[in-house]
Each structure stands twice: as structure tokens, then as C-alpha cells.
Amino acid sequence: YRLAGVIYHGSAHFTSRLFDKRGNTWSHDGMQNGGKCSFQGAAKEVQTLSVLEGRVACVAIYTSI
């Protein structure tokens, strides 16, 4: 399995971090970015998966592809 995304909760709304097949990381906060993902960099450089912008991880999504 490959980690495809993590959903975070805090401050009364959800955000997410997505991992593409090329090893890149993207973040999504519909309230901040108007529904568009923003590039974060290489997935191997992510310091921690448990927190994103002060929100705590609540769901991890894996794929077999």
C-alpha cells in the first residue's frame, strides 16, 4: 500500500495533505485556497504527518495502486 493522503481537523474545518505517485506533496484547504491544491514539495521532506497548519491528523488514506 502507498499513502495517498491525510485528512486533518481543527478550528472547525478540515484540511488535507495529498501524496502523488511522483513523490510530491500537496495541501488542500478550501477556505484558504479557493478549492485549489498548493504544492508543498517532496514527500520525503515532510517533517511530521500528524499535524498540518495546527490541525491534527484524523484519517490516513492508502491505495494499492
mmCIF file as Biopython writes it, N, C-alpha, C and O atoms, coordinates in Angstrom:
data_model
#
loop_
_atom_site.group_PDB
_atom_site.id
_atom_site.type_symbol
_atom_site.label_atom_id
_atom_site.label_alt_id
_atom_site.label_comp_id
_atom_site.label_asym_id
_atom_site.label_entity_id
_atom_site.label_seq_id
_atom_site.pdbx_PDB_ins_code
_atom_site.Cartn_x
_atom_site.Cartn_y
_atom_site.Cartn_z
_atom_site.occupancy
_atom_site.B_iso_or_equiv
_atom_site.auth_seq_id
_atom_site.auth_asym_id
_atom_site.pdbx_PDB_model_num
ATOM 1   N N  . TYR A ? 1  ? 0.820   -1.193 0.000  1.0 0.0 1  A 1 
ATOM 2   C CA . TYR A ? 1  ? 0.000   0.000  0.000  1.0 0.0 1  A 1 
ATOM 3   C C  . TYR A ? 1  ? 0.864   1.258  0.000  1.0 0.0 1  A 1 
ATOM 4   O O  . TYR A ? 1  ? 1.994   1.254  0.489  1.0 0.0 1  A 1 
ATOM 5   N N  . ARG A ? 2  ? 0.315   2.328  -0.555 1.0 0.0 2  A 1 
ATOM 6   C CA . ARG A ? 2  ? 1.002   3.615  -0.627 1.0 0.0 2  A 1 
ATOM 7   C C  . ARG A ? 2  ? 0.120   4.669  0.022  1.0 0.0 2  A 1 
ATOM 8   O O  . ARG A ? 2  ? -1.082  4.728  -0.237 1.0 0.0 2  A 1 
ATOM 9   N N  . LEU A ? 3  ? 0.718   5.498  0.862  1.0 0.0 3  A 1 
ATOM 10  C CA . LEU A ? 3  ? -0.034  6.588  1.488  1.0 0.0 3  A 1 
ATOM 11  C C  . LEU A ? 3  ? -0.427  7.586  0.406  1.0 0.0 3  A 1 
ATOM 12  O O  . LEU A ? 3  ? 0.432   8.120  -0.295 1.0 0.0 3  A 1 
ATOM 13  N N  . ALA A ? 4  ? -1.723  7.835  0.273  1.0 0.0 4  A 1 
ATOM 14  C CA . ALA A ? 4  ? -2.225  8.755  -0.748 1.0 0.0 4  A 1 
ATOM 15  C C  . ALA A ? 4  ? -2.652  10.090 -0.161 1.0 0.0 4  A 1 
ATOM 16  O O  . ALA A ? 4  ? -2.638  11.105 -0.858 1.0 0.0 4  A 1 
ATOM 17  N N  . GLY A ? 5  ? -3.033  10.105 1.117  1.0 0.0 5  A 1 
ATOM 18  C CA . GLY A ? 5  ? -3.459  11.362 1.717  1.0 0.0 5  A 1 
ATOM 19  C C  . GLY A ? 5  ? -3.715  11.249 3.196  1.0 0.0 5  A 1 
ATOM 20  O O  . GLY A ? 5  ? -3.864  10.157 3.746  1.0 0.0 5  A 1 
ATOM 21  N N  . VAL A ? 6  ? -3.764  12.407 3.829  1.0 0.0 6  A 1 
ATOM 22  C CA . VAL A ? 6  ? -4.075  12.502 5.252  1.0 0.0 6  A 1 
ATOM 23  C C  . VAL A ? 6  ? -5.070  13.639 5.418  1.0 0.0 6  A 1 
ATOM 24  O O  . VAL A ? 6  ? -4.894  14.712 4.841  1.0 0.0 6  A 1 
ATOM 25  N N  . ILE A ? 7  ? -6.106  13.409 6.198  1.0 0.0 7  A 1 
ATOM 26  C CA . ILE A ? 7  ? -7.103  14.445 6.489  1.0 0.0 7  A 1 
ATOM 27  C C  . ILE A ? 7  ? -6.856  14.951 7.901  1.0 0.0 7  A 1 
ATOM 28  O O  . ILE A ? 7  ? -6.611  14.173 8.823  1.0 0.0 7  A 1 
ATOM 29  N N  . TYR A ? 8  ? -6.925  16.263 8.052  1.0 0.0 8  A 1 
ATOM 30  C CA . TYR A ? 8  ? -6.659  16.927 9.335  1.0 0.0 8  A 1 
ATOM 31  C C  . TYR A ? 8  ? -7.889  17.699 9.781  1.0 0.0 8  A 1 
ATOM 32  O O  . TYR A ? 8  ? -8.659  18.184 8.952  1.0 0.0 8  A 1 
ATOM 33  N N  . HIS A ? 9  ? -8.075  17.814 11.100 1.0 0.0 9  A 1 
ATOM 34  C CA . HIS A ? 9  ? -9.209  18.563 11.635 1.0 0.0 9  A 1 
ATOM 35  C C  . HIS A ? 9  ? -8.745  19.503 12.731 1.0 0.0 9  A 1 
ATOM 36  O O  . HIS A ? 9  ? -7.868  19.179 13.532 1.0 0.0 9  A 1 
ATOM 37  N N  . GLY A ? 10 ? -9.357  20.670 12.743 1.0 0.0 10 A 1 
ATOM 38  C CA . GLY A ? 10 ? -9.086  21.665 13.774 1.0 0.0 10 A 1 
ATOM 39  C C  . GLY A ? 10 ? -9.684  22.993 13.351 1.0 0.0 10 A 1 
ATOM 40  O O  . GLY A ? 10 ? -9.930  23.211 12.165 1.0 0.0 10 A 1 
ATOM 41  N N  . SER A ? 11 ? -9.919  23.870 14.289 1.0 0.0 11 A 1 
ATOM 42  C CA . SER A ? 11 ? -10.505 25.194 14.003 1.0 0.0 11 A 1 
ATOM 43  C C  . SER A ? 11 ? -11.813 25.082 13.228 1.0 0.0 11 A 1 
ATOM 44  O O  . SER A ? 11 ? -12.103 25.912 12.366 1.0 0.0 11 A 1 
ATOM 45  N N  . ALA A ? 12 ? -12.592 24.068 13.533 1.0 0.0 12 A 1 
ATOM 46  C CA . ALA A ? 12 ? -13.928 23.858 12.986 1.0 0.0 12 A 1 
ATOM 47  C C  . ALA A ? 12 ? -13.978 23.574 11.486 1.0 0.0 12 A 1 
ATOM 48  O O  . ALA A ? 12 ? -15.034 23.732 10.874 1.0 0.0 12 A 1 
ATOM 49  N N  . HIS A ? 13 ? -12.847 23.153 10.869 1.0 0.0 13 A 1 
ATOM 50  C CA . HIS A ? 13 ? -12.923 22.663 9.490  1.0 0.0 13 A 1 
ATOM 51  C C  . HIS A ? 13 ? -11.767 21.713 9.182  1.0 0.0 13 A 1 
ATOM 52  O O  . HIS A ? 13 ? -10.819 21.590 9.958  1.0 0.0 13 A 1 
ATOM 53  N N  . PHE A ? 14 ? -11.868 21.051 8.044  1.0 0.0 14 A 1 
ATOM 54  C CA . PHE A ? 14 ? -10.910 20.031 7.633  1.0 0.0 14 A 1 
ATOM 55  C C  . PHE A ? 14 ? -9.951  20.578 6.574  1.0 0.0 14 A 1 
ATOM 56  O O  . PHE A ? 14 ? -10.311 21.453 5.787  1.0 0.0 14 A 1 
ATOM 57  N N  . THR A ? 15 ? -8.726  20.048 6.569  1.0 0.0 15 A 1 
ATOM 58  C CA . THR A ? 15 ? -7.755  20.277 5.507  1.0 0.0 15 A 1 
ATOM 59  C C  . THR A ? 15 ? -7.165  18.921 5.145  1.0 0.0 15 A 1 
ATOM 60  O O  . THR A ? 15 ? -7.428  17.928 5.824  1.0 0.0 15 A 1 
ATOM 61  N N  . SER A ? 16 ? -6.372  18.872 4.084  1.0 0.0 16 A 1 
ATOM 62  C CA . SER A ? 16 ? -5.768  17.596 3.711  1.0 0.0 16 A 1 
ATOM 63  C C  . SER A ? 16 ? -4.388  17.785 3.114  1.0 0.0 16 A 1 
ATOM 64  O O  . SER A ? 16 ? -4.027  18.859 2.633  1.0 0.0 16 A 1 
ATOM 65  N N  . ARG A ? 17 ? -3.632  16.705 3.164  1.0 0.0 17 A 1 
ATOM 66  C CA . ARG A ? 17 ? -2.324  16.627 2.511  1.0 0.0 17 A 1 
ATOM 67  C C  . ARG A ? 17 ? -2.391  15.432 1.574  1.0 0.0 17 A 1 
ATOM 68  O O  . ARG A ? 17 ? -2.768  14.334 1.985  1.0 0.0 17 A 1 
ATOM 69  N N  . LEU A ? 18 ? -2.028  15.644 0.319  1.0 0.0 18 A 1 
ATOM 70  C CA . LEU A ? 18 ? -2.094  14.603 -0.704 1.0 0.0 18 A 1 
ATOM 71  C C  . LEU A ? 18 ? -0.696  14.245 -1.167 1.0 0.0 18 A 1 
ATOM 72  O O  . LEU A ? 18 ? 0.187   15.102 -1.221 1.0 0.0 18 A 1 
ATOM 73  N N  . PHE A ? 19 ? -0.495  12.980 -1.499 1.0 0.0 19 A 1 
ATOM 74  C CA . PHE A ? 19 ? 0.794   12.483 -1.968 1.0 0.0 19 A 1 
ATOM 75  C C  . PHE A ? 19 ? 0.603   11.888 -3.352 1.0 0.0 19 A 1 
ATOM 76  O O  . PHE A ? 19 ? -0.177  10.951 -3.521 1.0 0.0 19 A 1 
ATOM 77  N N  . ASP A ? 20 ? 1.315   12.427 -4.356 1.0 0.0 20 A 1 
ATOM 78  C CA . ASP A ? 20 ? 1.162   11.873 -5.700 1.0 0.0 20 A 1 
ATOM 79  C C  . ASP A ? 20 ? 2.173   10.755 -5.942 1.0 0.0 20 A 1 
ATOM 80  O O  . ASP A ? 20 ? 3.056   10.522 -5.117 1.0 0.0 20 A 1 
ATOM 81  N N  . LYS A ? 21 ? 2.043   10.070 -7.064 1.0 0.0 21 A 1 
ATOM 82  C CA . LYS A ? 21 ? 2.900   8.927  -7.378 1.0 0.0 21 A 1 
ATOM 83  C C  . LYS A ? 21 ? 4.343   9.331  -7.641 1.0 0.0 21 A 1 
ATOM 84  O O  . LYS A ? 21 ? 5.240   8.489  -7.584 1.0 0.0 21 A 1 
ATOM 85  N N  . ARG A ? 22 ? 4.576   10.583 -7.923 1.0 0.0 22 A 1 
ATOM 86  C CA . ARG A ? 22 ? 5.932   11.066 -8.199 1.0 0.0 22 A 1 
ATOM 87  C C  . ARG A ? 22 ? 6.694   11.449 -6.934 1.0 0.0 22 A 1 
ATOM 88  O O  . ARG A ? 22 ? 7.859   11.841 -7.001 1.0 0.0 22 A 1 
ATOM 89  N N  . GLY A ? 23 ? 6.037   11.337 -5.783 1.0 0.0 23 A 1 
ATOM 90  C CA . GLY A ? 23 ? 6.689   11.658 -4.526 1.0 0.0 23 A 1 
ATOM 91  C C  . GLY A ? 23 ? 6.551   13.110 -4.107 1.0 0.0 23 A 1 
ATOM 92  O O  . GLY A ? 23 ? 7.323   13.594 -3.279 1.0 0.0 23 A 1 
ATOM 93  N N  . ASN A ? 24 ? 5.574   13.809 -4.674 1.0 0.0 24 A 1 
ATOM 94  C CA . ASN A ? 24 ? 5.308   15.198 -4.311 1.0 0.0 24 A 1 
ATOM 95  C C  . ASN A ? 24 ? 4.182   15.295 -3.298 1.0 0.0 24 A 1 
ATOM 96  O O  . ASN A ? 24 ? 3.332   14.408 -3.209 1.0 0.0 24 A 1 
ATOM 97  N N  . THR A ? 25 ? 4.182   16.368 -2.542 1.0 0.0 25 A 1 
ATOM 98  C CA . THR A ? 25 ? 3.167   16.608 -1.530 1.0 0.0 25 A 1 
ATOM 99  C C  . THR A ? 25 ? 2.401   17.881 -1.857 1.0 0.0 25 A 1 
ATOM 100 O O  . THR A ? 25 ? 2.978   18.887 -2.269 1.0 0.0 25 A 1 
ATOM 101 N N  . TRP A ? 26 ? 1.085   17.815 -1.663 1.0 0.0 26 A 1 
ATOM 102 C CA . TRP A ? 26 ? 0.191   18.933 -1.921 1.0 0.0 26 A 1 
ATOM 103 C C  . TRP A ? 26 ? -0.691  19.134 -0.702 1.0 0.0 26 A 1 
ATOM 104 O O  . TRP A ? 26 ? -1.022  18.167 -0.016 1.0 0.0 26 A 1 
ATOM 105 N N  . SER A ? 27 ? -1.075  20.361 -0.421 1.0 0.0 27 A 1 
ATOM 106 C CA . SER A ? 27 ? -2.024  20.595 0.668  1.0 0.0 27 A 1 
ATOM 107 C C  . SER A ? 27 ? -3.298  21.206 0.092  1.0 0.0 27 A 1 
ATOM 108 O O  . SER A ? 27 ? -3.270  21.890 -0.931 1.0 0.0 27 A 1 
ATOM 109 N N  . HIS A ? 28 ? -4.407  20.947 0.764  1.0 0.0 28 A 1 
ATOM 110 C CA . HIS A ? 28 ? -5.693  21.469 0.309  1.0 0.0 28 A 1 
ATOM 111 C C  . HIS A ? 28 ? -6.449  22.037 1.496  1.0 0.0 28 A 1 
ATOM 112 O O  . HIS A ? 28 ? -6.697  21.342 2.481  1.0 0.0 28 A 1 
ATOM 113 N N  . ASP A ? 29 ? -6.806  23.290 1.395  1.0 0.0 29 A 1 
ATOM 114 C CA . ASP A ? 29 ? -7.641  23.973 2.378  1.0 0.0 29 A 1 
ATOM 115 C C  . ASP A ? 29 ? -8.607  24.826 1.569  1.0 0.0 29 A 1 
ATOM 116 O O  . ASP A ? 29 ? -8.261  25.931 1.149  1.0 0.0 29 A 1 
ATOM 117 N N  . GLY A ? 30 ? -9.799  24.325 1.352  1.0 0.0 30 A 1 
ATOM 118 C CA . GLY A ? 30 ? -10.777 25.006 0.520  1.0 0.0 30 A 1 
ATOM 119 C C  . GLY A ? 30 ? -11.134 26.402 0.984  1.0 0.0 30 A 1 
ATOM 120 O O  . GLY A ? 30 ? -11.513 27.242 0.167  1.0 0.0 30 A 1 
ATOM 121 N N  . MET A ? 31 ? -11.024 26.669 2.270  1.0 0.0 31 A 1 
ATOM 122 C CA . MET A ? 31 ? -11.340 28.001 2.789  1.0 0.0 31 A 1 
ATOM 123 C C  . MET A ? 31 ? -10.213 28.995 2.500  1.0 0.0 31 A 1 
ATOM 124 O O  . MET A ? 31 ? -10.458 30.198 2.409  1.0 0.0 31 A 1 
ATOM 125 N N  . GLN A ? 32 ? -8.985  28.501 2.357  1.0 0.0 32 A 1 
ATOM 126 C CA . GLN A ? 32 ? -7.836  29.376 2.126  1.0 0.0 32 A 1 
ATOM 127 C C  . GLN A ? 32 ? -7.495  29.537 0.646  1.0 0.0 32 A 1 
ATOM 128 O O  . GLN A ? 32 ? -7.185  30.641 0.200  1.0 0.0 32 A 1 
ATOM 129 N N  . ASN A ? 33 ? -7.547  28.457 -0.108 1.0 0.0 33 A 1 
ATOM 130 C CA . ASN A ? 33 ? -7.047  28.451 -1.484 1.0 0.0 33 A 1 
ATOM 131 C C  . ASN A ? 33 ? -8.137  28.403 -2.545 1.0 0.0 33 A 1 
ATOM 132 O O  . ASN A ? 33 ? -7.841  28.141 -3.710 1.0 0.0 33 A 1 
ATOM 133 N N  . GLY A ? 34 ? -9.362  28.645 -2.181 1.0 0.0 34 A 1 
ATOM 134 C CA . GLY A ? 34 ? -10.438 28.621 -3.161 1.0 0.0 34 A 1 
ATOM 135 C C  . GLY A ? 34 ? -10.644 27.279 -3.822 1.0 0.0 34 A 1 
ATOM 136 O O  . GLY A ? 34 ? -11.078 27.222 -4.973 1.0 0.0 34 A 1 
ATOM 137 N N  . GLY A ? 35 ? -10.346 26.196 -3.126 1.0 0.0 35 A 1 
ATOM 138 C CA . GLY A ? 35 ? -10.567 24.859 -3.668 1.0 0.0 35 A 1 
ATOM 139 C C  . GLY A ? 35 ? -9.406  24.300 -4.465 1.0 0.0 35 A 1 
ATOM 140 O O  . GLY A ? 35 ? -9.524  23.215 -5.035 1.0 0.0 35 A 1 
ATOM 141 N N  . LYS A ? 36 ? -8.286  25.009 -4.522 1.0 0.0 36 A 1 
ATOM 142 C CA . LYS A ? 36 ? -7.126  24.541 -5.280 1.0 0.0 36 A 1 
ATOM 143 C C  . LYS A ? 36 ? -6.060  23.994 -4.335 1.0 0.0 36 A 1 
ATOM 144 O O  . LYS A ? 36 ? -5.894  24.483 -3.217 1.0 0.0 36 A 1 
ATOM 145 N N  . CYS A ? 37 ? -5.342  22.975 -4.798 1.0 0.0 37 A 1 
ATOM 146 C CA . CYS A ? 37 ? -4.238  22.414 -4.030 1.0 0.0 37 A 1 
ATOM 147 C C  . CYS A ? 37 ? -3.004  23.297 -4.186 1.0 0.0 37 A 1 
ATOM 148 O O  . CYS A ? 37 ? -2.804  23.925 -5.225 1.0 0.0 37 A 1 
ATOM 149 N N  . SER A ? 38 ? -2.190  23.335 -3.150 1.0 0.0 38 A 1 
ATOM 150 C CA . SER A ? 38 ? -0.930  24.075 -3.241 1.0 0.0 38 A 1 
ATOM 151 C C  . SER A ? 38 ? 0.236   23.111 -3.027 1.0 0.0 38 A 1 
ATOM 152 O O  . SER A ? 38 ? 0.215   22.268 -2.130 1.0 0.0 38 A 1 
ATOM 153 N N  . PHE A ? 39 ? 1.237   23.257 -3.867 1.0 0.0 39 A 1 
ATOM 154 C CA . PHE A ? 39 ? 2.417   22.395 -3.845 1.0 0.0 39 A 1 
ATOM 155 C C  . PHE A ? 39 ? 3.234   22.658 -2.586 1.0 0.0 39 A 1 
ATOM 156 O O  . PHE A ? 39 ? 3.509   23.810 -2.248 1.0 0.0 39 A 1 
ATOM 157 N N  . GLN A ? 40 ? 3.626   21.576 -1.886 1.0 0.0 40 A 1 
ATOM 158 C CA . GLN A ? 40 ? 4.427   21.705 -0.668 1.0 0.0 40 A 1 
ATOM 159 C C  . GLN A ? 40 ? 5.872   21.274 -0.858 1.0 0.0 40 A 1 
ATOM 160 O O  . GLN A ? 40 ? 6.749   21.739 -0.130 1.0 0.0 40 A 1 
ATOM 161 N N  . GLY A ? 41 ? 6.138   20.402 -1.810 1.0 0.0 41 A 1 
ATOM 162 C CA . GLY A ? 41 ? 7.499   19.909 -2.033 1.0 0.0 41 A 1 
ATOM 163 C C  . GLY A ? 41 ? 7.541   18.393 -2.041 1.0 0.0 41 A 1 
ATOM 164 O O  . GLY A ? 41 ? 6.516   17.724 -2.176 1.0 0.0 41 A 1 
ATOM 165 N N  . ALA A ? 42 ? 8.736   17.871 -1.896 1.0 0.0 42 A 1 
ATOM 166 C CA . ALA A ? 42 ? 8.947   16.418 -1.904 1.0 0.0 42 A 1 
ATOM 167 C C  . ALA A ? 42 ? 8.397   15.783 -0.635 1.0 0.0 42 A 1 
ATOM 168 O O  . ALA A ? 42 ? 8.587   16.301 0.466  1.0 0.0 42 A 1 
ATOM 169 N N  . ALA A ? 43 ? 7.713   14.653 -0.803 1.0 0.0 43 A 1 
ATOM 170 C CA . ALA A ? 43 ? 7.114   13.957 0.341  1.0 0.0 43 A 1 
ATOM 171 C C  . ALA A ? 43 ? 8.163   13.519 1.352  1.0 0.0 43 A 1 
ATOM 172 O O  . ALA A ? 43 ? 7.889   13.484 2.551  1.0 0.0 43 A 1 
ATOM 173 N N  . LYS A ? 44 ? 9.363   13.184 0.882  1.0 0.0 44 A 1 
ATOM 174 C CA . LYS A ? 44 ? 10.408  12.724 1.803  1.0 0.0 44 A 1 
ATOM 175 C C  . LYS A ? 44 ? 10.902  13.837 2.723  1.0 0.0 44 A 1 
ATOM 176 O O  . LYS A ? 44 ? 11.586  13.563 3.709  1.0 0.0 44 A 1 
ATOM 177 N N  . GLU A ? 45 ? 10.564  15.086 2.414  1.0 0.0 45 A 1 
ATOM 178 C CA . GLU A ? 45 ? 10.982  16.215 3.240  1.0 0.0 45 A 1 
ATOM 179 C C  . GLU A ? 45 ? 9.934   16.646 4.272  1.0 0.0 45 A 1 
ATOM 180 O O  . GLU A ? 45 ? 10.163  17.590 5.028  1.0 0.0 45 A 1 
ATOM 181 N N  . VAL A ? 46 ? 8.787   15.960 4.306  1.0 0.0 46 A 1 
ATOM 182 C CA . VAL A ? 46 ? 7.747   16.279 5.282  1.0 0.0 46 A 1 
ATOM 183 C C  . VAL A ? 46 ? 8.262   15.927 6.674  1.0 0.0 46 A 1 
ATOM 184 O O  . VAL A ? 46 ? 8.644   14.785 6.930  1.0 0.0 46 A 1 
ATOM 185 N N  . GLN A ? 47 ? 8.269   16.899 7.561  1.0 0.0 47 A 1 
ATOM 186 C CA . GLN A ? 47 ? 8.801   16.710 8.916  1.0 0.0 47 A 1 
ATOM 187 C C  . GLN A ? 47 ? 7.895   15.820 9.768  1.0 0.0 47 A 1 
ATOM 188 O O  . GLN A ? 47 ? 8.375   14.923 10.463 1.0 0.0 47 A 1 
ATOM 189 N N  . THR A ? 48 ? 6.599   16.068 9.713  1.0 0.0 48 A 1 
ATOM 190 C CA . THR A ? 48 ? 5.651   15.282 10.509 1.0 0.0 48 A 1 
ATOM 191 C C  . THR A ? 48 ? 4.346   15.139 9.748  1.0 0.0 48 A 1 
ATOM 192 O O  . THR A ? 48 ? 3.907   16.066 9.068  1.0 0.0 48 A 1 
ATOM 193 N N  . LEU A ? 49 ? 3.733   13.978 9.867  1.0 0.0 49 A 1 
ATOM 194 C CA . LEU A ? 49 ? 2.437   13.735 9.223  1.0 0.0 49 A 1 
ATOM 195 C C  . LEU A ? 49 ? 1.279   13.984 10.171 1.0 0.0 49 A 1 
ATOM 196 O O  . LEU A ? 49 ? 0.132   14.068 9.730  1.0 0.0 49 A 1 
ATOM 197 N N  . SER A ? 50 ? 1.549   14.103 11.452 1.0 0.0 50 A 1 
ATOM 198 C CA . SER A ? 50 ? 0.472   14.184 12.434 1.0 0.0 50 A 1 
ATOM 199 C C  . SER A ? 50 ? -0.170  15.561 12.545 1.0 0.0 50 A 1 
ATOM 200 O O  . SER A ? 50 ? -1.263  15.686 13.098 1.0 0.0 50 A 1 
ATOM 201 N N  . VAL A ? 51 ? 0.493   16.601 12.027 1.0 0.0 51 A 1 
ATOM 202 C CA . VAL A ? 51 ? -0.034  17.962 12.131 1.0 0.0 51 A 1 
ATOM 203 C C  . VAL A ? 51 ? 0.168   18.702 10.814 1.0 0.0 51 A 1 
ATOM 204 O O  . VAL A ? 51 ? 1.209   18.564 10.171 1.0 0.0 51 A 1 
ATOM 205 N N  . LEU A ? 52 ? -0.830  19.486 10.416 1.0 0.0 52 A 1 
ATOM 206 C CA . LEU A ? 52 ? -0.737  20.361 9.246  1.0 0.0 52 A 1 
ATOM 207 C C  . LEU A ? 52 ? -1.385  21.684 9.595  1.0 0.0 52 A 1 
ATOM 208 O O  . LEU A ? 52 ? -2.588  21.747 9.850  1.0 0.0 52 A 1 
ATOM 209 N N  . GLU A ? 53 ? -0.588  22.739 9.608  1.0 0.0 53 A 1 
ATOM 210 C CA . GLU A ? 53 ? -1.076  24.093 9.890  1.0 0.0 53 A 1 
ATOM 211 C C  . GLU A ? 53 ? -1.892  24.159 11.189 1.0 0.0 53 A 1 
ATOM 212 O O  . GLU A ? 53 ? -2.924  24.826 11.255 1.0 0.0 53 A 1 
ATOM 213 N N  . GLY A ? 54 ? -1.412  23.462 12.206 1.0 0.0 54 A 1 
ATOM 214 C CA . GLY A ? 54 ? -2.071  23.477 13.510 1.0 0.0 54 A 1 
ATOM 215 C C  . GLY A ? 54 ? -3.240  22.521 13.652 1.0 0.0 54 A 1 
ATOM 216 O O  . GLY A ? 54 ? -3.829  22.430 14.729 1.0 0.0 54 A 1 
ATOM 217 N N  . ARG A ? 55 ? -3.589  21.807 12.595 1.0 0.0 55 A 1 
ATOM 218 C CA . ARG A ? 55 ? -4.678  20.828 12.651 1.0 0.0 55 A 1 
ATOM 219 C C  . ARG A ? 55 ? -4.091  19.434 12.834 1.0 0.0 55 A 1 
ATOM 220 O O  . ARG A ? 55 ? -2.983  19.155 12.378 1.0 0.0 55 A 1 
ATOM 221 N N  . VAL A ? 56 ? -4.835  18.566 13.502 1.0 0.0 56 A 1 
ATOM 222 C CA . VAL A ? 56 ? -4.364  17.231 13.864 1.0 0.0 56 A 1 
ATOM 223 C C  . VAL A ? 56 ? -4.901  16.192 12.885 1.0 0.0 56 A 1 
ATOM 224 O O  . VAL A ? 56 ? -6.065  16.247 12.487 1.0 0.0 56 A 1 
ATOM 225 N N  . ALA A ? 57 ? -4.043  15.243 12.500 1.0 0.0 57 A 1 
ATOM 226 C CA . ALA A ? 57 ? -4.439  14.162 11.593 1.0 0.0 57 A 1 
ATOM 227 C C  . ALA A ? 57 ? -5.544  13.318 12.212 1.0 0.0 57 A 1 
ATOM 228 O O  . ALA A ? 57 ? -5.467  12.943 13.382 1.0 0.0 57 A 1 
ATOM 229 N N  . CYS A ? 58 ? -6.575  13.021 11.418 1.0 0.0 58 A 1 
ATOM 230 C CA . CYS A ? 58 ? -7.676  12.187 11.913 1.0 0.0 58 A 1 
ATOM 231 C C  . CYS A ? 58 ? -7.967  11.001 10.989 1.0 0.0 58 A 1 
ATOM 232 O O  . CYS A ? 58 ? -8.619  10.047 11.414 1.0 0.0 58 A 1 
ATOM 233 N N  . VAL A ? 59 ? -7.498  11.037 9.731  1.0 0.0 59 A 1 
ATOM 234 C CA . VAL A ? 59 ? -7.718  9.942  8.777  1.0 0.0 59 A 1 
ATOM 235 C C  . VAL A ? 59 ? -6.500  9.820  7.872  1.0 0.0 59 A 1 
ATOM 236 O O  . VAL A ? 59 ? -5.992  10.824 7.374  1.0 0.0 59 A 1 
ATOM 237 N N  . ALA A ? 60 ? -6.025  8.585  7.654  1.0 0.0 60 A 1 
ATOM 238 C CA . ALA A ? 60 ? -4.976  8.316  6.673  1.0 0.0 60 A 1 
ATOM 239 C C  . ALA A ? 60 ? -5.602  7.486  5.556  1.0 0.0 60 A 1 
ATOM 240 O O  . ALA A ? 60 ? -6.347  6.543  5.820  1.0 0.0 60 A 1 
ATOM 241 N N  . ILE A ? 61 ? -5.300  7.837  4.317  1.0 0.0 61 A 1 
ATOM 242 C CA . ILE A ? 61 ? -5.889  7.152  3.167  1.0 0.0 61 A 1 
ATOM 243 C C  . ILE A ? 61 ? -4.762  6.465  2.383  1.0 0.0 61 A 1 
ATOM 244 O O  . ILE A ? 61 ? -3.782  7.100  1.995  1.0 0.0 61 A 1 
ATOM 245 N N  . TYR A ? 62 ? -4.923  5.169  2.162  1.0 0.0 62 A 1 
ATOM 246 C CA . TYR A ? 62 ? -3.934  4.376  1.431  1.0 0.0 62 A 1 
ATOM 247 C C  . TYR A ? 62 ? -4.546  3.834  0.150  1.0 0.0 62 A 1 
ATOM 248 O O  . TYR A ? 62 ? -5.761  3.671  0.049  1.0 0.0 62 A 1 
ATOM 249 N N  . THR A ? 63 ? -3.685  3.557  -0.834 1.0 0.0 63 A 1 
ATOM 250 C CA . THR A ? 63 ? -4.133  2.956  -2.081 1.0 0.0 63 A 1 
ATOM 251 C C  . THR A ? 63 ? -3.214  1.789  -2.422 1.0 0.0 63 A 1 
ATOM 252 O O  . THR A ? 63 ? -2.050  1.771  -2.023 1.0 0.0 63 A 1 
ATOM 253 N N  . SER A ? 64 ? -3.730  0.834  -3.148 1.0 0.0 64 A 1 
ATOM 254 C CA . SER A ? 64 ? -2.907  -0.312 -3.552 1.0 0.0 64 A 1 
ATOM 255 C C  . SER A ? 64 ? -2.291  -0.094 -4.933 1.0 0.0 64 A 1 
ATOM 256 O O  . SER A ? 64 ? -1.549  -0.943 -5.426 1.0 0.0 64 A 1 
ATOM 257 N N  . ILE A ? 65 ? -2.590  1.016  -5.538 1.0 0.0 65 A 1 
ATOM 258 C CA . ILE A ? 65 ? -2.068  1.311  -6.891 1.0 0.0 65 A 1 
ATOM 259 C C  . ILE A ? 65 ? -0.848  2.183  -6.788 1.0 0.0 65 A 1 
ATOM 260 O O  . ILE A ? 65 ? -0.259  2.544  -7.807 1.0 0.0 65 A 1 
#
